[in-house]
Structures are given as structure tokens and as C-alpha cells.
Amino acid sequence: MNTEEINFAYRVRHALNEKLDDLPASTTDRLAAARQAALARKKAHVEVRVTSVATQTASTRGGVASLSGPLGWVSRLSFALPLLLVVGGMVGVYQYEQQQSIAELAEMDAAVLSDELPLSAYLDHGFNAYLETREQ
């Protein structure tokens, strides 16, 4: 309960207690009898044993286990491990793509350098366009 709710409950209790002395005797007698009947029907106090499962269940918040328990590091690792795996996979894919791109460019450079082309081929705009389409 927040402070507004507590203040509201206090004001209601105070307003009810203010008018308590103005109630007729028959009403207060009926209220006292109803209270006694309710207390008679109340179950006897029973000791409740708290097990470790109940303690662990009570310490969870929204299905997430408490990170401060004896196995808190396992919980932290179970959160961090998938994130690290995803980041590592993304870095690996990026590196692989970069290596493939470098290998393709090196292959094209080697093919161009090993061929005997006339100098006019290097000045041809169509040849440059061909090279640009091969690079992409």
C-alpha cells in the first residue's frame, strides 16, 4: 500500500469511529454478536513449516530468481551467456563476410594483373564498369 491508500484508510477509520457513539444500542449489540460469531468460526492457529522451496519461490519476482542467493552467480551467468553467444556469433559472421570480400577482391586483382591486357583496356570505361560490378 502506498501512502495515499494508508491515509485514505486512516480517514475512513476515523470517520467511522467518530459516529460510533451515536449508534443505537441494538445496533452495537448486533455488531458485537456478529463479531463473536466470526471469532468462533475462525480456524485455530496452525503452525506452518517453511521449506526451502517455499523460500525460493517467495524470493522470486515475476518468475526471475533472486540473484543474491547461494547460486546467484549461476543466475547471472544464465542471463549473460546467451547475450555473449549472440554477440560472439555476430562478430564471427562479420569477420567471415569481411574475409570473403577480401578473398574475392584479391582473386580479381590477381586475375587482372596476370592477364596480358593492352593499356587501352584499362582506359576503356566499359572495362571499369565491368570491374566495378565484379567488386560488388
Order of alpha helices (4+ residues) and beta strands (2+ residues): alpha-alpha-alpha-alpha-alpha-alpha
